[in-house]
Amino acid sequence: MTMSAIDTIRKGSIPEEPSSGRSDYLRKVNVAVVGFIEWLEMRLEKRRSRLALMELTDAQLADIGISRSEAYREGIRSFLD
């Protein structure tokens, strides 16, 4: 029995390409780059949050239970902390 191309696609029997060393390497590099970008986005979001904390008024800080000095200490923390 012969199968048409559509039948082959429907049954999911499209053969996969054998993986080469180069494609495995590129896949690993891609995973590493995506991981680094996610880490960097997290660090930048933390930095933005810390800077926003320093811009709050004393009343706003009191509402969340943080003193001005605590907000300042948090705001000046390193990007990598």
N, C-alpha and C positions, 0 to 999 in steps of 0.2 A: 504494500500500500504506500502510495506517495503522499507526502504532506505538502500543502501549499505554504508559502511564507507566512501567511496569517495564522494558519494552524500552529506552525512552529512557535510563533511569538506568543500565542495564547497559552500554549502548554508550558511556556517558560523553558523551552529546551534550546535556547540560543547558547551555543558553546562560548565559554569565557576564554579570553585570550590568556595564554600562559604568562604568568608574571615574570618580568625580567628583573635583573638586579637594579637597573636604572629606575624602573617604575616603583620598585619597593623603596628605593632611596628617596625619590621625589615624594612619595606618600609620607614617609617619615619626616621629611623636611616640612611638608605642608602641615602636618600635625603639630610640629614644633612651632612653626610660625603662628598658627592659629592660637596655640596655647600662650605664646608670648603676647599676642594682641589682646587676648582676654585678660591676662594678668595686668597689662598696661592700662586697659580700660578700667579695671577695678581700682588700681592705684590712683588714676586721675579722678575717678568719682569720689574716692576718699579725700583727696586733696581739695576738691571743690566743696565737699561737705565741711571740712575743717575751716576753710576760708569763710564759708557762709556762717559758721558758728561765731567767728570773730566779729561779724557784722551785726549780730543781734544786739538789741538794746538791753540794758540792765533788767528791765521788766520782763522781757522775753526770756532772758537767761534764768531769772528767778522762777518763771513758770515751769521751766524744765529742770529746775533744781541744780543749776550750774552757776558757779561764781564767775565773775569777770576774769579772775586770774586763772581759773581752770580752763576757761574758753581760750584764753591767750596761750596757755601751755599746750593745749591741743592744737591750736592753729599754727603754731610755729614748728610743729613736729616735722621731721624730714619726710620727703616724698616716699622714701622707702620704708618708713615705719608703719 
